[in-house]
Amino acid sequence: MSATMTDRESLVVRADGFRGYIGVARRDVTPPVGIYARQWGAARHDVAEGVHRPLALTALALRESSVSSALVLLAMDGGWFKVREDEEGIRNAVVDSLGLDPTRLIFALSHTHAACSLSSSDADRPGGHLIAPYLETIAVNACEAAREATAAAVPGSLTWSTGRCDLAVNRNLPDPDPDQDRFVVGFNPAERPEDTLVVGRATRDSDGACLATVVNYACHPTTLAWENRLLSPDYVGAAREAVESATGDAPMLFLQGASGELSPARQYTGDTEIADRHGARLGYAVLSAGQSMETPGQGLRYAGARESGATLGIWASEPYDLPRVLASTTFSVALPIKPMPSEREIEKSLAKCEDRVLGERLSRELAKVRLMGSGPDCPVTVWLMLAGNTLFVALSHECYSRFQRHLRRAFPDYTVIVMNLANGASGSYLYPPESSSDGIYQVWVSPFTKEALPGLTEACVRETGQLIESSRRR
């Protein structure tokens, strides 16, 4: 919600949002058992042996009118893409299927670490022969869901509420061993984490029925780790169940926020019950935030004082018009990266490596070099979408939460939705300069320098401002 005040008689609170045509559709994208699913270096298994909860792909389509081009959000339970062409093949199939402007599609992954590999480069691993057919299945389902959501769009509203959820904690812990000058990736109770939860509710204008719930929250889905052998959406699955059971089975879309330094406190387990408890915490927080929302297009205005035992301030409901504009753009910014070894050097090290964990690290480093090159900089593309007074910001890398906090401060009159792991293959982390200790995992594993996140933030503020200004001139 945003508040405006010019004097005591004109204090107004209104939810940000969009009014137009809204459609939603879902497909089951649970990978086949037996597919290559080694997402952890410490894992002793290679293939998925069962399913904890189904994995879902959900499409949300927004249109200004029944005949206008759609803006489409695809939210899927999945880990990350290592090969650019694997992700682009899916996204381009949807763009071609709908005849979309490419700037009007965001394909966002939840980043669950309990799913399968999405990399065609893993075809030679155990169960790797199932990856290419699975990627084709995702493309078919993404096209079908996007077309269905667009065709089913009805007059509706999408409004937002901001709440809090205490699931995420800071995961950069100085090693308590005095002989170790390093950080471990685990719960650091001394640091206060980002806990912002942004919840959107899409409703049908004709009867107020809930069409979908959109959840934007920053927390690594790393509950289930190397001991887990089941395919799972991690905590997102139980959160989805809690929310959908309370909203008439209206689909929930989960959009992973800027979670570079955030995770659950209890993680790295094979116990699916813990993941479900985490999901329940998030789901109940989503429902709590939803209960604070007024009817779409109804705000609150200060209506004066009434004398009682105290002088009471009276607020009255007041209608207002939700904005209808949709706009989108992309931009690229060259961000500095560290000196990187060549592909040949890493391949030589891999050929000699007999350690399973070290081999996994080298494989990931090789994928990064193939994706990003060896310097001195790498172009990073950002997708910006404007729906009414809601801003969607998406990129494929993993930003620390400072990125979304900065954008929300820069655009206080808008609800800002930031998505990591969207529209592309993931290179690695973008971290604040003061966090650039070589002992922190996200720093030493990242090819980006400490100047990259400030550069990205500055460019994003500039380009977002231009998108807003151009939409006002329409």
Secondary structure as UniProt FT lines:
FT   STRAND          2..4
FT   HELIX           8..10
FT   STRAND          12..14
FT   STRAND          17..28
FT   TURN            33..34
FT   TURN            41..42
FT   STRAND          50..51
FT   STRAND          56..63
FT   TURN            66..67
FT   STRAND          71..76
FT   HELIX           84..98
FT   HELIX           102..104
FT   STRAND          105..109
FT   TURN            113..114
FT   HELIX           120..122
FT   TURN            123..124
FT   TURN            126..127
FT   HELIX           128..130
FT   HELIX           131..151
FT   STRAND          154..164
FT   STRAND          168..170
FT   STRAND          172..174
FT   TURN            178..179
FT   STRAND          183..185
FT   TURN            189..190
FT   STRAND          196..204
FT   TURN            205..207
FT   STRAND          210..217
FT   TURN            226..227
FT   STRAND          230..231
FT   HELIX           235..246
FT   TURN            247..249
FT   STRAND          252..256
FT   TURN            260..261
FT   STRAND          262..264
FT   HELIX           272..291
FT   TURN            296..297
FT   STRAND          298..307
FT   STRAND          311..319
FT   STRAND          326..337
FT   HELIX           343..352
FT   HELIX           356..372
FT   STRAND          377..387
FT   TURN            388..389
FT   STRAND          390..394
FT   STRAND          398..399
FT   HELIX           402..410
FT   TURN            412..413
FT   STRAND          415..419
FT   STRAND          429..430
FT   HELIX           433..435
FT   TURN            438..439
FT   HELIX           441..444
FT   TURN            450..451
FT   HELIX           452..472
//
